[in-house]
């Protein structure tokens, strides 16, 4: 047996999930960006006019404390997800252009709040935001549209999204949120 070149094995530096929706088999590949080059490479490989978008931040449990800055930006394109730790990976002109481009739909549930937080916390402009929630949670939208049951574990959603190395559970949770919104949107078309 020979060692495989990481470029030959797309899961060598990614987490891969396999599961089924009501319509198809999914092979979701998740990448956590290590640096700005990773972000740009992913964006160049995944040009799309529809992307899932979500964010995470470290929770604050005291009312008198200011909310934490956005820690994680999650994007999805098809069956690929990219997680960008904003405290560790600088934004790039390509990323900012993609997010600001109104011709690229950014799909999410309650996405306007995410857009506002990215603008106020990081001065990142997002145009083309499409909210598919209409008063429903992401969990309910995805279950209704594609038949996938998302586990929304409060222990993960309220975990420390600023830590240097995200846990496997955090990575999966975050990637599925971005993927699920775009997938539910596609199912409606």
C-alpha positions, 0 to 999 in steps of 0.5 A: 500500500502506498501513501496517497497524495492529499490532493488525490484524496479530497478528505485527507484534510477535510471531514466527510459526512455521508447521509441521505436526504429525501431526494439524494445521497449526500457526501458533505466535505467540510474544510476548516480554513487554516489560512487566507490561501485556503479561503481563496482556494476554496472559493475559486473551486466552488463558484456558485450563484447560491451559497449557504451562510451562517455564523457562530460566536462565543456565548455570553451568559451575563446580561451586563456583558457585551455580546461576543464578536462573530467567531466563525463564518460558515459557507457552503456550496453544493456538498462542500462547506468551508469554516473560517475562524475570523479571529485566526484567518484574515479575510481576503479581497476574494472573500469580501467580493463574494460576500458583497456580490448581490448576484450570489445568493447567500441563504440562511434562516434569520440571515439578516441578523447574521449579516448585521453582526458581520457588518458591525463586528468585522465591517464585512458587507453581505449582499444578496441575503435570502431568508428561507425561515419565514418564522421557522427554525432551520431545524424545521425548515430542513426537516420539512424541505429535505427530510433531514433531522438536524440535531441542535445540541445546546451544548454545542451551539453554546460552546466556545467558538473562539477556541483555537481548535474546534471540536469535531462536534463543533465542525459538523454542527457549523457545517451542517447549518450552512449546508442545510439552508442552501439545500432546503432552498434548492429543494424549493426550486 
